[in-house]
Amino acid sequence: MTKLYQPQTLTPQESEELLTTIKARFEKNRKRHPEADWAKVQAKLEASPEKLWSLSEMERTGGEPDLIGSEENGIYSFFDCAAESPKARRSLCYDAEALEARKEFKPESNALDMAAEMGVDILTEEQYRYLQQFGKFDAKTSSWLKTPEAIRKLGGAIFGDLRYDHVFIYHNGAQSYYAARGFRALLKV
């Protein structure tokens, strides 16, 4: 059973510290969002305290979130931009069903429940390929991806990585987990 997202908020000091961190990353990586205006981005984040908390969870778990692209239909998209799959989100099987199916050596959690608890989405294959246009991500790790229902019904799940300067999408049993596999998140604000 997937855990439900419980909206939370940050203290004013936590919000200020997070916005300072996100702004510094935003300014350092302008190629990811050349047309975006930080003042508008910040105003949108400040108007959505629950989204700001989810962004802080992305940061806390090692995702190094940054805006990719510019505003689209009034929405900003923050992706995990850490070079490797976020460290605090690794060693997870795909979902609760897969976790329950493991007879021994169960990991602490699963990717879909952790994403739900954070209030974020796990990347789709299309979003993962899009992110890879903005850098080299997962050259040493891999990331679970939102798996099509037809694959999941058969017990599988998909993940991606970057090897030989090429994005690869693979499959594995959903109950598998590895120290170098986590998940990347997307937050729309």
C-alpha positions in Angstrom: 0.0 0.0 0.0 1.4 3.4 -1.0 1.9 5.8 1.8 0.0 9.1 1.5 1.7 12.5 1.2 1.3 14.5 4.4 1.8 18.2 3.5 4.3 19.9 5.8 5.8 23.3 5.9 9.2 24.8 6.7 10.0 27.4 9.3 10.7 30.9 8.0 14.5 30.3 8.6 14.4 26.9 6.9 12.6 28.4 3.9 15.1 31.2 3.7 18.1 28.8 3.8 16.5 26.6 1.2 15.7 29.5 -1.2 19.3 30.7 -0.8 20.6 27.3 -1.8 18.2 26.9 -4.7 18.9 30.4 -6.0 22.7 29.8 -5.9 22.3 26.6 -7.9 19.8 28.4 -10.3 22.4 31.1 -11.0 25.3 28.7 -11.4 23.4 26.6 -13.9 21.7 29.1 -16.2 22.0 26.8 -19.2 19.3 24.6 -17.6 16.8 27.5 -17.7 18.1 30.4 -19.8 14.8 32.3 -20.0 13.6 31.8 -16.4 13.4 34.8 -14.0 14.5 34.0 -10.4 12.1 36.6 -8.9 9.1 34.8 -10.5 10.4 31.4 -9.5 10.9 32.5 -5.9 7.5 34.1 -5.7 5.9 30.9 -7.0 7.8 28.8 -4.4 6.9 31.1 -1.6 3.2 31.0 -2.5 3.3 27.2 -2.2 4.7 26.2 1.2 3.9 22.5 0.8 5.8 22.5 -2.5 8.7 24.3 -0.8 8.8 21.5 1.8 8.9 18.9 -0.9 11.7 20.8 -2.6 13.5 20.7 0.8 13.1 16.9 0.9 14.6 16.7 -2.5 17.6 18.7 -1.2 17.8 16.9 2.1 18.1 13.5 0.4 20.8 14.6 -2.0 18.9 15.4 -5.1 20.3 18.9 -5.7 17.1 20.1 -7.3 17.2 22.7 -10.0 14.7 24.3 -12.4 14.9 22.7 -15.9 13.5 24.8 -18.7 11.3 27.7 -18.1 7.7 28.3 -17.0 5.3 26.1 -19.0 1.6 26.8 -18.6 2.2 28.6 -15.3 4.2 25.6 -14.0 7.9 25.3 -13.1 9.6 21.9 -13.1 12.3 21.1 -10.6 14.4 17.9 -11.3 17.0 16.2 -9.2 20.3 17.4 -10.8 22.8 15.6 -8.6 25.4 13.9 -10.8 24.5 10.5 -9.4 21.2 9.1 -8.1 20.5 10.7 -4.8 22.5 8.9 -2.1 19.7 8.9 0.6 17.3 7.4 -1.9 19.2 4.3 -2.9 18.9 0.6 -2.0 15.2 0.6 -2.6 13.0 -1.8 -4.5 10.5 -0.3 -6.9 7.2 -0.3 -5.0 5.3 -1.6 -1.9 4.2 -4.8 -3.7 7.8 -5.6 -4.6 8.9 -4.9 -1.0 6.2 -7.2 0.4 7.2 -9.9 -2.1 10.7 -10.1 -0.8 11.1 -13.0 1.6 14.4 -12.0 3.1 17.0 -9.1 3.0 14.2 -6.5 2.6 15.4 -2.9 2.0 14.1 -0.2 4.3 11.6 1.2 1.8 10.7 1.4 -1.8 11.0 4.2 -4.5 7.3 4.9 -5.0 6.4 5.2 -1.3 9.4 7.4 -0.6 8.5 9.7 -3.5 4.9 9.8 -2.3 6.1 10.7 1.2 8.2 13.5 -0.2 5.3 14.8 -2.3 7.2 14.4 -5.6 6.9 12.2 -8.7 9.4 9.6 -9.9 10.7 10.4 -13.4 9.2 8.8 -16.4 11.5 7.5 -19.2 10.6 10.5 -21.3 11.5 12.9 -18.4 14.7 11.0 -17.7 15.8 11.3 -21.3 14.9 15.0 -21.2 17.0 15.6 -18.1 20.0 14.0 -19.7 20.1 16.8 -22.2 21.2 19.1 -19.4 24.2 17.2 -18.2 25.6 13.7 -17.5 23.5 12.1 -14.9 23.9 8.5 -13.5 27.3 7.7 -15.0 28.0 5.4 -12.0 24.5 4.8 -10.6 21.1 4.1 -12.0 17.6 5.4 -11.2 14.2 3.6 -11.1 11.8 5.1 -13.5 8.0 5.2 -13.5 7.2 1.8 -15.0 4.3 1.2 -17.5 1.5 -0.8 -15.9 1.9 -3.7 -18.4 5.5 -4.2 -17.4 4.7 -3.9 -13.7 1.9 -6.4 -13.9 4.4 -9.0 -15.1 6.7 -8.3 -12.1 9.2 -6.0 -13.7 10.2 -2.4 -13.4 12.4 -0.1 -15.5 15.5 2.0 -14.7 17.9 4.2 -16.5 21.5 5.2 -16.5 24.2 6.8 -18.7 27.0 4.7 -20.0 29.3 5.3 -23.0 27.7 8.8 -23.4 24.4 7.1 -24.1 21.2 6.8 -22.1 20.1 3.2 -21.5 16.8 2.0 -20.2 16.7 -1.4 -18.7 14.5 -3.8 -16.8 14.8 -5.7 -13.6 12.5 -7.5 -11.2 10.7 -4.8 -9.2 11.7 -6.5 -5.9 15.4 -6.1 -6.7 17.5 -3.4 -5.1 21.1 -2.3 -5.4 23.4 0.1 -3.4 23.9 2.1 -6.6 20.2 2.4 -7.7 17.9 5.0 -6.4 15.3 7.3 -8.0 15.2 10.8 -9.3 12.4 13.1 -8.5 10.3 15.8 -10.3 8.4 18.5 -8.5 6.0 20.7 -10.4 5.3 24.1 -8.8 
